[in-house]
Amino acid sequence: MQAQISLDTGSVFSLSGFFCVNRDKLKNLAAETLAELAKSDELELIYVHLLSLKNFETLNERLSTNN
């Protein structure tokens, strides 16, 4: 996956080389698979990962206001 952050100054920062859980594929997993992920606490980690991706928006805002 790649994330790009564009600043008001025209500068662009790119972050790449990281993996991301596909939300659509996660939603389409079988109930048994979701149950296994929940029992092993992996489902919790997946949701924490997805939540952390929203921090890119905050990062973009902070970088834009500091320039």
Secondary structure, DSSP 8 states (H G I E B T S, - for coil): -EEEEE-TTS-EEEEES-----HHHHHTS-HHHHHHHHHTTHHHHHHHHHHHHTHHHHHHHHHHHT-
